[in-house]
Amino acid sequence: MIHLTLIIVDFLTGLLAAGAWALASAGGAIAALVGGGLLGASLFRKWRQKG
């Protein structure tokens, strides 16, 4: 019985870790996209003001 609870706990921690990692990587990708978009928009505005 103890072995089963250990397996369940191990499985849950693994699941949590995988979920956190997926969230972190997705958040990083979204942050990179948003940052790139903002950077591009500001550069585009500066370029248009010059013209």
PDB file of all heavy atoms in Angstrom:
ATOM      1  N   MET A   1       0.831  -1.205   0.000  1.00  0.00           N
ATOM      2  CA  MET A   1       0.000   0.000   0.000  1.00  0.00           C
ATOM      3  C   MET A   1       0.867   1.256   0.000  1.00  0.00           C
ATOM      4  O   MET A   1       0.571   2.208  -0.704  1.00  0.00           O
ATOM      5  CB  MET A   1      -0.890  -0.035   1.250  1.00  0.00           C
ATOM      6  CG  MET A   1      -2.157   0.812   1.129  1.00  0.00           C
ATOM      7  SD  MET A   1      -3.245   0.237  -0.215  1.00  0.00           S
ATOM      8  CE  MET A   1      -4.351   1.629  -0.309  1.00  0.00           C
ATOM      9  N   ILE A   2       1.945   1.226   0.762  1.00  0.00           N
ATOM     10  CA  ILE A   2       2.838   2.382   0.820  1.00  0.00           C
ATOM     11  C   ILE A   2       3.450   2.638  -0.558  1.00  0.00           C
ATOM     12  O   ILE A   2       3.591   3.774  -0.992  1.00  0.00           O
ATOM     13  CB  ILE A   2       3.930   2.172   1.904  1.00  0.00           C
ATOM     14  CG1 ILE A   2       3.287   2.128   3.292  1.00  0.00           C
ATOM     15  CG2 ILE A   2       4.970   3.265   1.826  1.00  0.00           C
ATOM     16  CD1 ILE A   2       4.166   1.490   4.338  1.00  0.00           C
ATOM     17  N   HIS A   3       3.789   1.559  -1.257  1.00  0.00           N
ATOM     18  CA  HIS A   3       4.381   1.694  -2.579  1.00  0.00           C
ATOM     19  C   HIS A   3       3.431   2.400  -3.538  1.00  0.00           C
ATOM     20  O   HIS A   3       3.852   3.245  -4.324  1.00  0.00           O
ATOM     21  CB  HIS A   3       4.730   0.311  -3.141  1.00  0.00           C
ATOM     22  CG  HIS A   3       5.805  -0.377  -2.369  1.00  0.00           C
ATOM     23  ND1 HIS A   3       7.080   0.123  -2.273  1.00  0.00           N
ATOM     24  CD2 HIS A   3       5.806  -1.527  -1.637  1.00  0.00           C
ATOM     25  CE1 HIS A   3       7.806  -0.687  -1.531  1.00  0.00           C
ATOM     26  NE2 HIS A   3       7.054  -1.698  -1.129  1.00  0.00           N
ATOM     27  N   LEU A   4       2.159   2.071  -3.436  1.00  0.00           N
ATOM     28  CA  LEU A   4       1.158   2.686  -4.318  1.00  0.00           C
ATOM     29  C   LEU A   4       1.073   4.189  -4.077  1.00  0.00           C
ATOM     30  O   LEU A   4       1.052   4.976  -5.020  1.00  0.00           O
ATOM     31  CB  LEU A   4      -0.200   2.012  -4.084  1.00  0.00           C
ATOM     32  CG  LEU A   4      -1.291   2.358  -5.106  1.00  0.00           C
ATOM     33  CD1 LEU A   4      -0.922   1.815  -6.479  1.00  0.00           C
ATOM     34  CD2 LEU A   4      -2.633   1.818  -4.654  1.00  0.00           C
ATOM     35  N   THR A   5       1.033   4.595  -2.803  1.00  0.00           N
ATOM     36  CA  THR A   5       0.944   6.035  -2.501  1.00  0.00           C
ATOM     37  C   THR A   5       2.202   6.754  -3.000  1.00  0.00           C
ATOM     38  O   THR A   5       2.111   7.866  -3.521  1.00  0.00           O
ATOM     39  CB  THR A   5       0.760   6.266  -0.998  1.00  0.00           C
ATOM     40  OG1 THR A   5       1.715   5.487  -0.280  1.00  0.00           O
ATOM     41  CG2 THR A   5      -0.625   5.882  -0.535  1.00  0.00           C
ATOM     42  N   LEU A   6       3.355   6.106  -2.853  1.00  0.00           N
ATOM     43  CA  LEU A   6       4.596   6.708  -3.351  1.00  0.00           C
ATOM     44  C   LEU A   6       4.542   6.893  -4.859  1.00  0.00           C
ATOM     45  O   LEU A   6       4.926   7.941  -5.379  1.00  0.00           O
ATOM     46  CB  LEU A   6       5.794   5.820  -2.976  1.00  0.00           C
ATOM     47  CG  LEU A   6       6.360   5.997  -1.572  1.00  0.00           C
ATOM     48  CD1 LEU A   6       7.450   4.966  -1.314  1.00  0.00           C
ATOM     49  CD2 LEU A   6       6.895   7.401  -1.362  1.00  0.00           C
ATOM     50  N   ILE A   7       4.022   5.891  -5.553  1.00  0.00           N
ATOM     51  CA  ILE A   7       3.906   5.971  -7.012  1.00  0.00           C
ATOM     52  C   ILE A   7       2.959   7.108  -7.393  1.00  0.00           C
ATOM     53  O   ILE A   7       3.245   7.897  -8.285  1.00  0.00           O
ATOM     54  CB  ILE A   7       3.425   4.616  -7.589  1.00  0.00           C
ATOM     55  CG1 ILE A   7       4.549   3.584  -7.500  1.00  0.00           C
ATOM     56  CG2 ILE A   7       2.961   4.785  -9.039  1.00  0.00           C
ATOM     57  CD1 ILE A   7       4.083   2.159  -7.697  1.00  0.00           C
ATOM     58  N   ILE A   8       1.830   7.206  -6.686  1.00  0.00           N
ATOM     59  CA  ILE A   8       0.850   8.258  -6.973  1.00  0.00           C
ATOM     60  C   ILE A   8       1.463   9.633  -6.718  1.00  0.00           C
ATOM     61  O   ILE A   8       1.346  10.548  -7.543  1.00  0.00           O
ATOM     62  CB  ILE A   8      -0.432   8.051  -6.133  1.00  0.00           C
ATOM     63  CG1 ILE A   8      -1.196   6.820  -6.650  1.00  0.00           C
ATOM     64  CG2 ILE A   8      -1.332   9.291  -6.200  1.00  0.00           C
ATOM     65  CD1 ILE A   8      -2.261   6.317  -5.700  1.00  0.00           C
ATOM     66  N   VAL A   9       2.154   9.789  -5.589  1.00  0.00           N
ATOM     67  CA  VAL A   9       2.788  11.069  -5.259  1.00  0.00           C
ATOM     68  C   VAL A   9       3.842  11.424  -6.308  1.00  0.00           C
ATOM     69  O   VAL A   9       3.916  12.559  -6.776  1.00  0.00           O
ATOM     70  CB  VAL A   9       3.396  11.017  -3.838  1.00  0.00           C
ATOM     71  CG1 VAL A   9       4.336  12.201  -3.597  1.00  0.00           C
ATOM     72  CG2 VAL A   9       2.293  10.997  -2.790  1.00  0.00           C
ATOM     73  N   ASP A  10       4.635  10.433  -6.698  1.00  0.00           N
ATOM     74  CA  ASP A  10       5.663  10.643  -7.708  1.00  0.00           C
ATOM     75  C   ASP A  10       5.034  11.069  -9.033  1.00  0.00           C
ATOM     76  O   ASP A  10       5.513  11.986  -9.688  1.00  0.00           O
ATOM     77  CB  ASP A  10       6.454   9.343  -7.886  1.00  0.00           C
ATOM     78  CG  ASP A  10       7.813   9.594  -8.512  1.00  0.00           C
ATOM     79  OD1 ASP A  10       8.446  10.596  -8.143  1.00  0.00           O
ATOM     80  OD2 ASP A  10       8.224   8.785  -9.359  1.00  0.00           O
ATOM     81  N   PHE A  11       3.952  10.402  -9.395  1.00  0.00           N
ATOM     82  CA  PHE A  11       3.244  10.721 -10.636  1.00  0.00           C
ATOM     83  C   PHE A  11       2.698  12.141 -10.603  1.00  0.00           C
ATOM     84  O   PHE A  11       2.846  12.905 -11.565  1.00  0.00           O
ATOM     85  CB  PHE A  11       2.112   9.704 -10.840  1.00  0.00           C
ATOM     86  CG  PHE A  11       1.273   9.979 -12.055  1.00  0.00           C
ATOM     87  CD1 PHE A  11       1.774   9.741 -13.325  1.00  0.00           C
ATOM     88  CD2 PHE A  11      -0.015  10.463 -11.914  1.00  0.00           C
ATOM     89  CE1 PHE A  11       1.000   9.989 -14.448  1.00  0.00           C
ATOM     90  CE2 PHE A  11      -0.794  10.717 -13.035  1.00  0.00           C
ATOM     91  CZ  PHE A  11      -0.284  10.478 -14.303  1.00  0.00           C
ATOM     92  N   LEU A  12       2.096  12.517  -9.469  1.00  0.00           N
ATOM     93  CA  LEU A  12       1.523  13.860  -9.339  1.00  0.00           C
ATOM     94  C   LEU A  12       2.606  14.926  -9.394  1.00  0.00           C
ATOM     95  O   LEU A  12       2.430  15.963 -10.037  1.00  0.00           O
ATOM     96  CB  LEU A  12       0.734  13.978  -8.030  1.00  0.00           C
ATOM     97  CG  LEU A  12      -0.633  13.288  -8.027  1.00  0.00           C
ATOM     98  CD1 LEU A  12      -1.254  13.361  -6.648  1.00  0.00           C
ATOM     99  CD2 LEU A  12      -1.566  13.895  -9.063  1.00  0.00           C
ATOM    100  N   THR A  13       3.730  14.693  -8.723  1.00  0.00           N
ATOM    101  CA  THR A  13       4.817  15.676  -8.770  1.00  0.00           C
ATOM    102  C   THR A  13       5.366  15.796 -10.184  1.00  0.00           C
ATOM    103  O   THR A  13       5.654  16.895 -10.642  1.00  0.00           O
ATOM    104  CB  THR A  13       5.967  15.330  -7.798  1.00  0.00           C
ATOM    105  OG1 THR A  13       5.851  13.970  -7.401  1.00  0.00           O
ATOM    106  CG2 THR A  13       5.936  16.219  -6.596  1.00  0.00           C
ATOM    107  N   GLY A  14       5.489  14.669 -10.875  1.00  0.00           N
ATOM    108  CA  GLY A  14       5.949  14.692 -12.256  1.00  0.00           C
ATOM    109  C   GLY A  14       4.988  15.467 -13.137  1.00  0.00           C
ATOM    110  O   GLY A  14       5.393  16.273 -13.978  1.00  0.00           O
ATOM    111  N   LEU A  15       3.707  15.258 -12.929  1.00  0.00           N
ATOM    112  CA  LEU A  15       2.673  15.953 -13.689  1.00  0.00           C
ATOM    113  C   LEU A  15       2.742  17.456 -13.425  1.00  0.00           C
ATOM    114  O   LEU A  15       2.681  18.266 -14.352  1.00  0.00           O
ATOM    115  CB  LEU A  15       1.298  15.401 -13.275  1.00  0.00           C
ATOM    116  CG  LEU A  15       0.185  15.466 -14.319  1.00  0.00           C
ATOM    117  CD1 LEU A  15       0.512  14.556 -15.498  1.00  0.00           C
ATOM    118  CD2 LEU A  15      -1.129  15.040 -13.692  1.00  0.00           C
ATOM    119  N   LEU A  16       2.882  17.822 -12.151  1.00  0.00           N
ATOM    120  CA  LEU A  16       2.984  19.228 -11.776  1.00  0.00           C
ATOM    121  C   LEU A  16       4.218  19.867 -12.410  1.00  0.00           C
ATOM    122  O   LEU A  16       4.147  20.976 -12.944  1.00  0.00           O
ATOM    123  CB  LEU A  16       3.067  19.368 -10.250  1.00  0.00           C
ATOM    124  CG  LEU A  16       1.730  19.493  -9.521  1.00  0.00           C
ATOM    125  CD1 LEU A  16       1.941  19.407  -8.023  1.00  0.00           C
ATOM    126  CD2 LEU A  16       1.028  20.796  -9.879  1.00  0.00           C
ATOM    127  N   ALA A  17       5.349  19.153 -12.349  1.00  0.00           N
ATOM    128  CA  ALA A  17       6.581  19.678 -12.924  1.00  0.00           C
ATOM    129  C   ALA A  17       6.435  19.864 -14.434  1.00  0.00           C
ATOM    130  O   ALA A  17       6.839  20.880 -14.984  1.00  0.00           O
ATOM    131  CB  ALA A  17       7.742  18.746 -12.609  1.00  0.00           C
ATOM    132  N   ALA A  18       5.830  18.886 -15.099  1.00  0.00           N
ATOM    133  CA  ALA A  18       5.625  18.979 -16.544  1.00  0.00           C
ATOM    134  C   ALA A  18       4.693  20.142 -16.877  1.00  0.00           C
ATOM    135  O   ALA A  18       4.941  20.894 -17.818  1.00  0.00           O
ATOM    136  CB  ALA A  18       5.049  17.674 -17.071  1.00  0.00           C
ATOM    137  N   GLY A  19       3.644  20.289 -16.092  1.00  0.00           N
ATOM    138  CA  GLY A  19       2.710  21.396 -16.311  1.00  0.00           C
ATOM    139  C   GLY A  19       3.387  22.740 -16.112  1.00  0.00           C
ATOM    140  O   GLY A  19       3.188  23.666 -16.899  1.00  0.00           O
ATOM    141  N   ALA A  20       4.189  22.859 -15.069  1.00  0.00           N
ATOM    142  CA  ALA A  20       4.897  24.112 -14.793  1.00  0.00           C
ATOM    143  C   ALA A  20       5.883  24.418 -15.919  1.00  0.00           C
ATOM    144  O   ALA A  20       6.000  25.558 -16.360  1.00  0.00           O
ATOM    145  CB  ALA A  20       5.632  24.013 -13.459  1.00  0.00           C
ATOM    146  N   TRP A  21       6.578  23.383 -16.398  1.00  0.00           N
ATOM    147  CA  TRP A  21       7.545  23.570 -17.484  1.00  0.00           C
ATOM    148  C   TRP A  21       6.837  24.006 -18.767  1.00  0.00           C
ATOM    149  O   TRP A  21       7.290  24.910 -19.462  1.00  0.00           O
ATOM    150  CB  TRP A  21       8.303  22.255 -17.709  1.00  0.00           C
ATOM    151  CG  TRP A  21       9.381  22.380 -18.731  1.00  0.00           C
ATOM    152  CD1 TRP A  21      10.641  22.865 -18.544  1.00  0.00           C
ATOM    153  CD2 TRP A  21       9.282  22.031 -20.122  1.00  0.00           C
ATOM    154  NE1 TRP A  21      11.327  22.827 -19.737  1.00  0.00           N
ATOM    155  CE2 TRP A  21      10.528  22.325 -20.713  1.00  0.00           C
ATOM    156  CE3 TRP A  21       8.261  21.483 -20.907  1.00  0.00           C
ATOM    157  CZ2 TRP A  21      10.782  22.089 -22.067  1.00  0.00           C
ATOM    158  CZ3 TRP A  21       8.518  21.258 -22.254  1.00  0.00           C
ATOM    159  CH2 TRP A  21       9.753  21.559 -22.822  1.00  0.00           C
ATOM    160  N   ALA A  22       5.689  23.381 -19.059  1.00  0.00           N
ATOM    161  CA  ALA A  22       4.927  23.747 -20.253  1.00  0.00           C
ATOM    162  C   ALA A  22       4.431  25.188 -20.146  1.00  0.00           C
ATOM    163  O   ALA A  22       4.511  25.955 -21.102  1.00  0.00           O
ATOM    164  CB  ALA A  22       3.745  22.791 -20.431  1.00  0.00           C
ATOM    165  N   LEU A  23       3.950  25.553 -18.956  1.00  0.00           N
ATOM    166  CA  LEU A  23       3.483  26.924 -18.727  1.00  0.00           C
ATOM    167  C   LEU A  23       4.625  27.911 -18.910  1.00  0.00           C
ATOM    168  O   LEU A  23       4.460  28.955 -19.540  1.00  0.00           O
ATOM    169  CB  LEU A  23       2.931  27.044 -17.294  1.00  0.00           C
ATOM    170  CG  LEU A  23       1.419  27.197 -17.151  1.00  0.00           C
ATOM    171  CD1 LEU A  23       1.033  27.147 -15.691  1.00  0.00           C
ATOM    172  CD2 LEU A  23       0.936  28.491 -17.784  1.00  0.00           C
ATOM    173  N   ALA A  24       5.784  27.585 -18.347  1.00  0.00           N
ATOM    174  CA  ALA A  24       6.939  28.477 -18.428  1.00  0.00           C
ATOM    175  C   ALA A  24       7.385  28.659 -19.875  1.00  0.00           C
ATOM    176  O   ALA A  24       7.641  29.775 -20.314  1.00  0.00           O
ATOM    177  CB  ALA A  24       8.080  27.928 -17.574  1.00  0.00           C
ATOM    178  N   SER A  25       7.460  27.553 -20.628  1.00  0.00           N
ATOM    179  CA  SER A  25       7.910  27.658 -22.020  1.00  0.00           C
ATOM    180  C   SER A  25       6.875  28.399 -22.865  1.00  0.00           C
ATOM    181  O   SER A  25       7.232  29.231 -23.700  1.00  0.00           O
ATOM    182  CB  SER A  25       8.204  26.279 -22.598  1.00  0.00           C
ATOM    183  OG  SER A  25       7.084  25.434 -22.483  1.00  0.00           O
ATOM    184  N   ALA A  26       5.584  28.138 -22.616  1.00  0.00           N
ATOM    185  CA  ALA A  26       4.534  28.842 -23.352  1.00  0.00           C
ATOM    186  C   ALA A  26       4.571  30.328 -23.000  1.00  0.00           C
ATOM    187  O   ALA A  26       4.457  31.182 -23.879  1.00  0.00           O
ATOM    188  CB  ALA A  26       3.168  28.245 -23.021  1.00  0.00           C
ATOM    189  N   GLY A  27       4.750  30.623 -21.701  1.00  0.00           N
ATOM    190  CA  GLY A  27       4.840  32.017 -21.274  1.00  0.00           C
ATOM    191  C   GLY A  27       6.036  32.706 -21.903  1.00  0.00           C
ATOM    192  O   GLY A  27       5.940  33.854 -22.323  1.00  0.00           O
ATOM    193  N   GLY A  28       7.159  31.999 -21.989  1.00  0.00           N
ATOM    194  CA  GLY A  28       8.349  32.569 -22.609  1.00  0.00           C
ATOM    195  C   GLY A  28       8.123  32.861 -24.084  1.00  0.00           C
ATOM    196  O   GLY A  28       8.515  33.910 -24.585  1.00  0.00           O
ATOM    197  N   ALA A  29       7.448  31.933 -24.772  1.00  0.00           N
ATOM    198  CA  ALA A  29       7.177  32.132 -26.194  1.00  0.00           C
ATOM    199  C   ALA A  29       6.237  33.311 -26.401  1.00  0.00           C
ATOM    200  O   ALA A  29       6.459  34.153 -27.280  1.00  0.00           O
ATOM    201  CB  ALA A  29       6.554  30.862 -26.779  1.00  0.00           C
ATOM    202  N   ILE A  30       5.194  33.408 -25.569  1.00  0.00           N
ATOM    203  CA  ILE A  30       4.246  34.522 -25.665  1.00  0.00           C
ATOM    204  C   ILE A  30       4.950  35.844 -25.366  1.00  0.00           C
ATOM    205  O   ILE A  30       4.759  36.844 -26.061  1.00  0.00           O
ATOM    206  CB  ILE A  30       3.047  34.283 -24.710  1.00  0.00           C
ATOM    207  CG1 ILE A  30       2.175  33.144 -25.253  1.00  0.00           C
ATOM    208  CG2 ILE A  30       2.213  35.555 -24.563  1.00  0.00           C
ATOM    209  CD1 ILE A  30       1.217  32.577 -24.221  1.00  0.00           C
ATOM    210  N   ALA A  31       5.804  35.840 -24.321  1.00  0.00           N
ATOM    211  CA  ALA A  31       6.543  37.053 -23.965  1.00  0.00           C
ATOM    212  C   ALA A  31       7.463  37.482 -25.111  1.00  0.00           C
ATOM    213  O   ALA A  31       7.571  38.666 -25.413  1.00  0.00           O
ATOM    214  CB  ALA A  31       7.348  36.817 -22.691  1.00  0.00           C
ATOM    215  N   ALA A  32       8.114  36.501 -25.753  1.00  0.00           N
ATOM    216  CA  ALA A  32       9.000  36.815 -26.880  1.00  0.00           C
ATOM    217  C   ALA A  32       8.195  37.405 -28.041  1.00  0.00           C
ATOM    218  O   ALA A  32       8.612  38.379 -28.662  1.00  0.00           O
ATOM    219  CB  ALA A  32       9.738  35.559 -27.327  1.00  0.00           C
ATOM    220  N   LEU A  33       7.039  36.822 -28.319  1.00  0.00           N
ATOM    221  CA  LEU A  33       6.188  37.333 -29.399  1.00  0.00           C
ATOM    222  C   LEU A  33       5.720  38.748 -29.106  1.00  0.00           C
ATOM    223  O   LEU A  33       5.806  39.636 -29.947  1.00  0.00           O
ATOM    224  CB  LEU A  33       4.961  36.418 -29.573  1.00  0.00           C
ATOM    225  CG  LEU A  33       5.167  35.167 -30.410  1.00  0.00           C
ATOM    226  CD1 LEU A  33       3.925  34.282 -30.337  1.00  0.00           C
ATOM    227  CD2 LEU A  33       5.445  35.532 -31.863  1.00  0.00           C
ATOM    228  N   VAL A  34       5.234  38.969 -27.874  1.00  0.00           N
ATOM    229  CA  VAL A  34       4.742  40.301 -27.496  1.00  0.00           C
ATOM    230  C   VAL A  34       5.880  41.313 -27.523  1.00  0.00           C
ATOM    231  O   VAL A  34       5.737  42.413 -28.054  1.00  0.00           O
ATOM    232  CB  VAL A  34       4.077  40.243 -26.099  1.00  0.00           C
ATOM    233  CG1 VAL A  34       3.784  41.649 -25.573  1.00  0.00           C
ATOM    234  CG2 VAL A  34       2.785  39.427 -26.165  1.00  0.00           C
ATOM    235  N   GLY A  35       7.044  40.919 -26.963  1.00  0.00           N
ATOM    236  CA  GLY A  35       8.196  41.814 -26.955  1.00  0.00           C
ATOM    237  C   GLY A  35       8.647  42.152 -28.374  1.00  0.00           C
ATOM    238  O   GLY A  35       8.913  43.313 -28.677  1.00  0.00           O
ATOM    239  N   GLY A  36       8.707  41.157 -29.234  1.00  0.00           N
ATOM    240  CA  GLY A  36       9.088  41.393 -30.619  1.00  0.00           C
ATOM    241  C   GLY A  36       8.096  42.295 -31.326  1.00  0.00           C
ATOM    242  O   GLY A  36       8.470  43.198 -32.072  1.00  0.00           O
ATOM    243  N   GLY A  37       6.814  42.077 -31.067  1.00  0.00           N
ATOM    244  CA  GLY A  37       5.774  42.907 -31.682  1.00  0.00           C
ATOM    245  C   GLY A  37       5.880  44.353 -31.227  1.00  0.00           C
ATOM    246  O   GLY A  37       5.795  45.275 -32.044  1.00  0.00           O
ATOM    247  N   LEU A  38       6.101  44.567 -29.923  1.00  0.00           N
ATOM    248  CA  LEU A  38       6.223  45.922 -29.394  1.00  0.00           C
ATOM    249  C   LEU A  38       7.466  46.602 -29.955  1.00  0.00           C
ATOM    250  O   LEU A  38       7.424  47.767 -30.338  1.00  0.00           O
ATOM    251  CB  LEU A  38       6.288  45.891 -27.859  1.00  0.00           C
ATOM    252  CG  LEU A  38       4.971  45.564 -27.152  1.00  0.00           C
ATOM    253  CD1 LEU A  38       5.206  45.406 -25.656  1.00  0.00           C
ATOM    254  CD2 LEU A  38       3.932  46.655 -27.407  1.00  0.00           C
ATOM    255  N   LEU A  39       8.564  45.850 -30.005  1.00  0.00           N
ATOM    256  CA  LEU A  39       9.813  46.392 -30.550  1.00  0.00           C
ATOM    257  C   LEU A  39       9.621  46.780 -32.015  1.00  0.00           C
ATOM    258  O   LEU A  39      10.013  47.872 -32.435  1.00  0.00           O
ATOM    259  CB  LEU A  39      10.925  45.351 -30.407  1.00  0.00           C
ATOM    260  CG  LEU A  39      12.344  45.871 -30.679  1.00  0.00           C
ATOM    261  CD1 LEU A  39      12.800  46.784 -29.555  1.00  0.00           C
ATOM    262  CD2 LEU A  39      13.296  44.692 -30.812  1.00  0.00           C
ATOM    263  N   GLY A  40       8.999  45.894 -32.781  1.00  0.00           N
ATOM    264  CA  GLY A  40       8.745  46.172 -34.190  1.00  0.00           C
ATOM    265  C   GLY A  40       7.840  47.383 -34.364  1.00  0.00           C
ATOM    266  O   GLY A  40       8.086  48.231 -35.230  1.00  0.00           O
ATOM    267  N   ALA A  41       6.811  47.503 -33.529  1.00  0.00           N
ATOM    268  CA  ALA A  41       5.881  48.627 -33.626  1.00  0.00           C
ATOM    269  C   ALA A  41       6.590  49.939 -33.322  1.00  0.00           C
ATOM    270  O   ALA A  41       6.399  50.934 -34.034  1.00  0.00           O
ATOM    271  CB  ALA A  41       4.718  48.415 -32.655  1.00  0.00           C
ATOM    272  N   SER A  42       7.427  49.954 -32.280  1.00  0.00           N
ATOM    273  CA  SER A  42       8.124  51.192 -31.924  1.00  0.00           C
ATOM    274  C   SER A  42       9.123  51.572 -33.017  1.00  0.00           C
ATOM    275  O   SER A  42       9.243  52.748 -33.374  1.00  0.00           O
ATOM    276  CB  SER A  42       8.824  51.052 -30.575  1.00  0.00           C
ATOM    277  OG  SER A  42       9.832  50.068 -30.632  1.00  0.00           O
ATOM    278  N   LEU A  43       9.827  50.564 -33.573  1.00  0.00           N
ATOM    279  CA  LEU A  43      10.768  50.848 -34.661  1.00  0.00           C
ATOM    280  C   LEU A  43      10.032  51.370 -35.888  1.00  0.00           C
ATOM    281  O   LEU A  43      10.471  52.317 -36.541  1.00  0.00           O
ATOM    282  CB  LEU A  43      11.545  49.580 -35.021  1.00  0.00           C
ATOM    283  CG  LEU A  43      12.669  49.189 -34.055  1.00  0.00           C
ATOM    284  CD1 LEU A  43      13.235  47.825 -34.428  1.00  0.00           C
ATOM    285  CD2 LEU A  43      13.775  50.232 -34.067  1.00  0.00           C
ATOM    286  N   PHE A  44       8.877  50.754 -36.168  1.00  0.00           N
ATOM    287  CA  PHE A  44       8.074  51.173 -37.322  1.00  0.00           C
ATOM    288  C   PHE A  44       7.600  52.613 -37.151  1.00  0.00           C
ATOM    289  O   PHE A  44       7.632  53.417 -38.087  1.00  0.00           O
ATOM    290  CB  PHE A  44       6.882  50.223 -37.481  1.00  0.00           C
ATOM    291  CG  PHE A  44       6.044  50.489 -38.700  1.00  0.00           C
ATOM    292  CD1 PHE A  44       6.549  50.231 -39.963  1.00  0.00           C
ATOM    293  CD2 PHE A  44       4.755  50.976 -38.579  1.00  0.00           C
ATOM    294  CE1 PHE A  44       5.791  50.472 -41.108  1.00  0.00           C
ATOM    295  CE2 PHE A  44       3.980  51.217 -39.703  1.00  0.00           C
ATOM    296  CZ  PHE A  44       4.502  50.974 -40.968  1.00  0.00           C
ATOM    297  N   ARG A  45       7.183  52.990 -35.940  1.00  0.00           N
ATOM    298  CA  ARG A  45       6.727  54.359 -35.678  1.00  0.00           C
ATOM    299  C   ARG A  45       7.878  55.359 -35.867  1.00  0.00           C
ATOM    300  O   ARG A  45       7.702  56.401 -36.477  1.00  0.00           O
ATOM    301  CB  ARG A  45       6.182  54.462 -34.243  1.00  0.00           C
ATOM    302  CG  ARG A  45       4.757  53.975 -34.154  1.00  0.00           C
ATOM    303  CD  ARG A  45       4.163  54.328 -32.804  1.00  0.00           C
ATOM    304  NE  ARG A  45       2.858  53.681 -32.640  1.00  0.00           N
ATOM    305  CZ  ARG A  45       2.382  53.284 -31.474  1.00  0.00           C
ATOM    306  NH1 ARG A  45       3.094  53.447 -30.378  1.00  0.00           N
ATOM    307  NH2 ARG A  45       1.197  52.715 -31.404  1.00  0.00           N
ATOM    308  N   LYS A  46       9.054  55.011 -35.337  1.00  0.00           N
ATOM    309  CA  LYS A  46      10.221  55.884 -35.483  1.00  0.00           C
ATOM    310  C   LYS A  46      10.563  56.061 -36.968  1.00  0.00           C
ATOM    311  O   LYS A  46      10.836  57.173 -37.432  1.00  0.00           O
ATOM    312  CB  LYS A  46      11.429  55.294 -34.739  1.00  0.00           C
ATOM    313  CG  LYS A  46      11.403  55.561 -33.258  1.00  0.00           C
ATOM    314  CD  LYS A  46      12.648  55.003 -32.591  1.00  0.00           C
ATOM    315  CE  LYS A  46      12.556  55.156 -31.087  1.00  0.00           C
ATOM    316  NZ  LYS A  46      13.663  54.477 -30.410  1.00  0.00           N
ATOM    317  N   TRP A  47      10.509  54.947 -37.711  1.00  0.00           N
ATOM    318  CA  TRP A  47      10.826  54.992 -39.137  1.00  0.00           C
ATOM    319  C   TRP A  47       9.824  55.859 -39.901  1.00  0.00           C
ATOM    320  O   TRP A  47      10.185  56.636 -40.778  1.00  0.00           O
ATOM    321  CB  TRP A  47      10.825  53.556 -39.665  1.00  0.00           C
ATOM    322  CG  TRP A  47      11.053  53.448 -41.138  1.00  0.00           C
ATOM    323  CD1 TRP A  47      12.237  53.631 -41.785  1.00  0.00           C
ATOM    324  CD2 TRP A  47      10.093  53.145 -42.140  1.00  0.00           C
ATOM    325  NE1 TRP A  47      12.063  53.449 -43.131  1.00  0.00           N
ATOM    326  CE2 TRP A  47      10.770  53.152 -43.386  1.00  0.00           C
ATOM    327  CE3 TRP A  47       8.707  52.856 -42.103  1.00  0.00           C
ATOM    328  CZ2 TRP A  47      10.093  52.889 -44.574  1.00  0.00           C
ATOM    329  CZ3 TRP A  47       8.052  52.591 -43.283  1.00  0.00           C
ATOM    330  CH2 TRP A  47       8.739  52.605 -44.504  1.00  0.00           C
ATOM    331  N   ARG A  48       8.545  55.766 -39.530  1.00  0.00           N
ATOM    332  CA  ARG A  48       7.513  56.552 -40.213  1.00  0.00           C
ATOM    333  C   ARG A  48       7.632  58.033 -39.864  1.00  0.00           C
ATOM    334  O   ARG A  48       7.372  58.888 -40.696  1.00  0.00           O
ATOM    335  CB  ARG A  48       6.117  56.046 -39.831  1.00  0.00           C
ATOM    336  CG  ARG A  48       5.747  54.829 -40.671  1.00  0.00           C
ATOM    337  CD  ARG A  48       4.279  54.519 -40.666  1.00  0.00           C
ATOM    338  NE  ARG A  48       3.458  55.652 -41.127  1.00  0.00           N
ATOM    339  CZ  ARG A  48       2.144  55.661 -41.075  1.00  0.00           C
ATOM    340  NH1 ARG A  48       1.490  54.631 -40.587  1.00  0.00           N
ATOM    341  NH2 ARG A  48       1.467  56.695 -41.489  1.00  0.00           N
ATOM    342  N   GLN A  49       8.051  58.334 -38.636  1.00  0.00           N
ATOM    343  CA  GLN A  49       8.219  59.739 -38.244  1.00  0.00           C
ATOM    344  C   GLN A  49       9.371  60.373 -39.019  1.00  0.00           C
ATOM    345  O   GLN A  49       9.296  61.546 -39.402  1.00  0.00           O
ATOM    346  CB  GLN A  49       8.482  59.831 -36.750  1.00  0.00           C
ATOM    347  CG  GLN A  49       7.185  59.736 -35.924  1.00  0.00           C
ATOM    348  CD  GLN A  49       7.454  59.664 -34.434  1.00  0.00           C
ATOM    349  OE1 GLN A  49       8.588  59.733 -34.007  1.00  0.00           O
ATOM    350  NE2 GLN A  49       6.405  59.504 -33.652  1.00  0.00           N
ATOM    351  N   LYS A  50      10.407  59.597 -39.293  1.00  0.00           N
ATOM    352  CA  LYS A  50      11.531  60.108 -40.094  1.00  0.00           C
ATOM    353  C   LYS A  50      11.076  60.440 -41.503  1.00  0.00           C
ATOM    354  O   LYS A  50      11.434  61.470 -42.050  1.00  0.00           O
ATOM    355  CB  LYS A  50      12.657  59.051 -40.146  1.00  0.00           C
ATOM    356  CG  LYS A  50      13.573  59.094 -38.938  1.00  0.00           C
ATOM    357  CD  LYS A  50      14.719  58.106 -39.134  1.00  0.00           C
ATOM    358  CE  LYS A  50      15.597  58.080 -37.896  1.00  0.00           C
ATOM    359  NZ  LYS A  50      16.643  57.047 -37.984  1.00  0.00           N
ATOM    360  N   GLY A  51      10.288  59.540 -42.066  1.00  0.00           N
ATOM    361  CA  GLY A  51       9.792  59.749 -43.432  1.00  0.00           C
ATOM    362  C   GLY A  51       8.808  60.890 -43.490  1.00  0.00           C
ATOM    363  O   GLY A  51       8.920  61.794 -44.282  1.00  0.00           O
TER     364      GLY A  51
END
